[in-house]
């Protein structure tokens, strides 16, 4: 379960990303230089990766750790590995 601090941090980052996306839309509408648009898209992807990593860290520190303590860790670790595999593809 996500805690209040992680929620706040994620929402701040996601709102910033939302603003970046809107900026990219304006760049496309204004027919800006293609490489500048691609660079902005790259920045958004990296920002989204940072949100995902922060949420993954929280998941490991809470859900996975608790599952290991309660002897159900194998399922949580498998779930985590599947998620990481999808993330890096």
Secondary structure as GFF3:
##gff-version 3
##sequence-region A 1 89
A	DSSP	alpha_helix	4	29	.	.	.	ID=ss1
A	DSSP	alpha_helix	34	59	.	.	.	ID=ss2
A	DSSP	pi_helix	60	64	.	.	.	ID=ss3
A	DSSP	alpha_helix	65	69	.	.	.	ID=ss4
A	DSSP	alpha_helix	73	88	.	.	.	ID=ss5
###
